[in-house]
């Protein structure tokens, strides 16, 4: 809300407005099992492609960019071990040994002029959508 309190802030030149969340949720099985589930439910690599690669997947992560109406959301997600999550998260306490990582950037672009109240509403909406997206995706791991 600090930005909204600056009198000189111009609401006529908004190019992009959004919110970015970074999540990690612990997984109570092996990293290899999480990779297997992630590959089957999120990526679904074809047998032909796996045969061409002729190797075992030892880590997996994907960036995916989406558009829904005039809203965009970019996701980077995948299984993550604690060593890697310690490089990403500022707070090192209570990180899971194995987790599912999500980075979600939810935004609109080419906004132009917008009312002050609409900015807060947009942030709240994107925040809810981002959190819902993360938790709904986690349900696929069951």
N, C-alpha and C positions, 0 to 999 in steps of 0.2 A: 504493500500500500504506500510505501515511501515515495515512489515515483508519482503517484496520483496526487500527492500533497505539494509537489513542486509547481508553483504558479506559472513558470515559464514553459512548462511541458505543453507541447502542441498536439492536440488530438486530431489534427487534419493530415498528418504525415505518417500515419501508422503503416508500416510495410508488412510487419509480421508480428503476431502475438501468439504466445504459446507457453507451454510448461513442459519441463523435462523431469522425469522421475527415473531413478535408478533403484532397482529392487534386487534382493536375493532372498530366496526362501530355501531353508534346509531340506535335504532329501535323505531319508533314512534307509538307504540301500547303497549299493556300490556305484562308483562313478561310471563303470562300464555298463551297468544296468540302466542308469539314467541316459547315457548316450544311446543305448538301444531303443529305449522308449521315445526319446527325443527324435531320433531318426525315423522311427515308424510313424509317430503321430504328428510330427511337425513338418518333416521334409519328404518322407516316403520315396527314397531313392529307388529307381527301377533296378531290377535284377541285372538288366543289360549294362547299365552304367556301373554297377558294383563289379560285374565281371570284367569290364574294361579296366577298372582301377586295380583289380586283383590284389587288394590289400585290406587290412582291417582298419576300421575307423577307431582312432585313439582319442580324438577330441572333435567337437563339432560346435559350430556357432553360426548363426545366420543373421544377416541384415535384411530386413524386408521393409519396403516403403509402400504405404497405402494412401488412398484418397477416398473419402466418403463425403459426397456432396462438395461443399466448399471447405471441408476440414481435411487435414493431412495428419498422418501419424507414421513415424518411422520407428522401427523396432530393431534392436540388436538383442539377440537372446541365445542362450545355450547353457549346457551344464558347466559348472565352474568349481574348481578345487580352491581350498582356502588360500593357497599360495598366490593364486591369481587374484582372488577377491581382495586380499590385503593390499594389492597394488592399486585397486580401484576405489575402495571405500576409505574415507578419512577415519572413521571410527572402527578400530581393529578388534574391539572386544565383541564377543558373542557372535562372530561370523561362523557360519556352519562349515564343517570340514568339506562337505559336498553340498552344492546347492544349484538351483536353477536361477540364472541371472537374466534380468530384463532391464534394458535401457529403453525408455519410451519417450519420444519427443512428439507431443501433440500440439498442433498449431493451425492457424489460418494465416494466409498471406494476402498481400494486396488489399489491405483493409481500407486505407484512406482515412476518412473522418469517422470518428466513433465517439459516442457519449461516454463520459467518465464512468458512469454506473455500469455500462455495458462491458467495460474492461474487467471489472471485478466479477461480473456474472460469467464472462467467458473463461477467466482463470478457474473459477469454481467448477464450471462445467467440464473443462478439460482435465482438471484434477480428478474428478469423479470418474470420468471416462477412462482415464489412464489406469487408475486403481482397479476399476471393474475389469478392464482388459487383462490386467495381470492376474487377478484372482480367477477369472473365468478360464484363462489359459491353464492355470495350475490344475484345474479340475480334469484336464485331459491326461494328467499323469497318473490318475487312479486306475 
